[in-house]
Amino acid sequence: MTEQTTSTPADRAARERWVRKARGGVTRYRVMAWVTGTLLLVLCVEMLLKYALDAPDGVMRWLEWIPFAHGWVYVVYLVTVFDLWATMRWRLGRLVTMALAGVVPVMSFVLERRVHVQAQARVAALAAEPDAAG
């Protein structure tokens, strides 16, 4: 005998809220992953100019904001990572990997694509779940 679960209006509303929250979390994460990754690459160029090429002080004065900007953007990135991780209820290893992606050059771009595909698949599956009552 198979057990049929019925979906109440409250269940449907909760599912719709979760889907909306998850989609928003994925979008925020994608934007912050790209911003953080881009700023990290700019930071790498700044460090190369400063330490390897010994750029003149006049040039470095224009670039001294980059480490501070990346630091604050990374904090916002961490908030979006935590929000998406908590919404999707992923394992702790995923949180750590996503957090590290903001400090390893190019990793945020690669991981963003993978996370986006997996999250979208999960959201789409839940959004397309048929209502047993209707």
Solvent accessible surface area in square Angstrom, and as a share of the most:
residue,aa,sasa,rsa
1,M,244,1.09
2,T,131,0.76
3,E,157,0.70
4,Q,133,0.59
5,T,99,0.57
6,T,93,0.54
7,S,15,0.10
8,T,64,0.37
9,P,97,0.61
10,A,72,0.56
11,D,75,0.39
12,R,63,0.23
13,A,39,0.30
14,A,45,0.35
15,R,44,0.16
16,E,105,0.47
17,R,137,0.50
18,W,55,0.19
19,V,10,0.06
20,R,153,0.56
21,K,107,0.45
22,A,0,0.00
23,R,118,0.43
24,G,22,0.21
25,G,1,0.01
26,V,4,0.02
27,T,81,0.47
28,R,111,0.41
29,Y,0,0.00
30,R,77,0.28
31,V,84,0.48
32,M,28,0.13
33,A,0,0.00
34,W,131,0.46
35,V,64,0.37
36,T,0,0.00
37,G,1,0.01
38,T,69,0.40
39,L,27,0.13
40,L,11,0.06
41,L,68,0.34
42,V,56,0.32
43,L,24,0.12
44,C,49,0.29
45,V,84,0.48
46,E,7,0.03
47,M,90,0.40
48,L,96,0.48
49,L,47,0.23
50,K,92,0.39
51,Y,154,0.58
52,A,68,0.53
53,L,113,0.56
54,D,118,0.61
55,A,17,0.14
56,P,90,0.57
57,D,112,0.58
58,G,36,0.35
59,V,66,0.38
60,M,26,0.11
61,R,161,0.59
62,W,199,0.70
63,L,39,0.20
64,E,105,0.47
65,W,132,0.46
66,I,2,0.01
67,P,57,0.36
68,F,145,0.60
69,A,28,0.21
70,H,15,0.07
71,G,34,0.33
72,W,182,0.64
73,V,31,0.18
74,Y,42,0.16
75,V,72,0.41
76,V,74,0.43
77,Y,0,0.00
78,L,62,0.31
79,V,97,0.56
80,T,14,0.08
81,V,1,0.00
82,F,113,0.47
83,D,38,0.20
84,L,0,0.00
85,W,45,0.16
86,A,47,0.37
87,T,11,0.06
88,M,0,0.00
89,R,203,0.74
90,W,42,0.15
91,R,206,0.75
92,L,116,0.58
93,G,46,0.44
94,R,59,0.22
95,L,34,0.17
96,V,76,0.44
97,T,49,0.28
98,M,0,0.00
99,A,22,0.17
100,L,88,0.44
101,A,0,0.00
102,G,0,0.00
103,V,69,0.39
104,V,65,0.37
105,P,61,0.39
106,V,77,0.44
107,M,53,0.24
108,S,0,0.00
109,F,38,0.16
110,V,87,0.50
111,L,13,0.07
112,E,3,0.01
113,R,130,0.47
114,R,138,0.50
115,V,0,0.00
116,H,30,0.13
117,V,79,0.45
118,Q,74,0.33
119,A,0,0.00
120,Q,70,0.31
121,A,62,0.48
122,R,98,0.36
123,V,2,0.01
124,A,54,0.42
125,A,68,0.53
126,L,48,0.24
127,A,48,0.37
128,A,82,0.63
129,E,84,0.38
130,P,116,0.73
131,D,48,0.25
132,A,41,0.32
133,A,64,0.50
134,G,98,0.94
